[in-house]
């Protein structure tokens, strides 16, 4: 298993997921989604979505990409160690 490829795949997925979250904020749908998900779990939503901020959103995407990359890389490294 190629460690770099798995890292890039998982990192890209995590980054893309958070890009979608940023778009939900831009279009004013994020709060509705949070309220809906909490309601499905029979919970009150204690969170309020803040206004969109491009720098914060780009930071979120970069950080989640890096974390996803590291998790994917480490997963592939462990996989390769035990599946030779």
N, C-alpha and C positions, 0 to 999 in steps of 0.2 A: 504494500500500500504506500503510495507516494505521500509523504508527510506534508510537503508543501501544497500539493493539490488539495488534500483533505482540509488543510488549514484555510486555503483560499475559498473552498466551497462553503465551509461552515462560517467563516468570517463574512463572506458575501451574503449568505442567508441572513445572518444576524443584522448586518448593515441594511439590507433591503427591507427587512421587517421594520426597522426603526425609521427608515425613509418613509414607509407607508404611514407610520404613526405621525411623523411630521406633516405629511400631506393631510391626514385627518384633522390635525390642529389647524392648518391653513384654511381648510374648507369648513371649519366649525362643526365637525362631526365627532371629534374626540370625546367631548363630554357626554354626548348622547351614547356613544359606545360604552364608555365606562359605566354610566348609569344603567344601561341595559344589562351588562355582564354582572354587575353587582346585584341587580334585581333578580336575575336568573338564579343566583345563589342565595336568595332571600336575605340579602344584606342591604343596609343603607350605605351609600357611597360617601365616605368621609373626605374625598379628594376633589379639588377643583382644578381644572386644566388652566394653566397660565396662558397668556397671550403668546402667539408665535414669535420666536426669536431665531433668526437664521443662524447666528453664531452658535447658540446653544444646541440647535438641532444638528448642525454639522458636527459639533463636538460629540453629541450622542451617537451619531452614525459612525464616526471614526473610532470612538472608544469601543462600541459594540463589535465593530469589525475586528479590531485588534484582540479583544477578548475571545471572540469566536475563532479567530485564526489560532491563537495559542491553544485553546481547547482542542481544536481539530488536529493540530500538530502533535500535541501530547497524546491524544487518543491514538493516532496512527503510529506513533512511536511505540506505545505500549502494545498495540495490536501486533506490530511487526516483531516485537520481542518475544511474544508468546505464540506466534503462528508462523514460525520459520520452516 
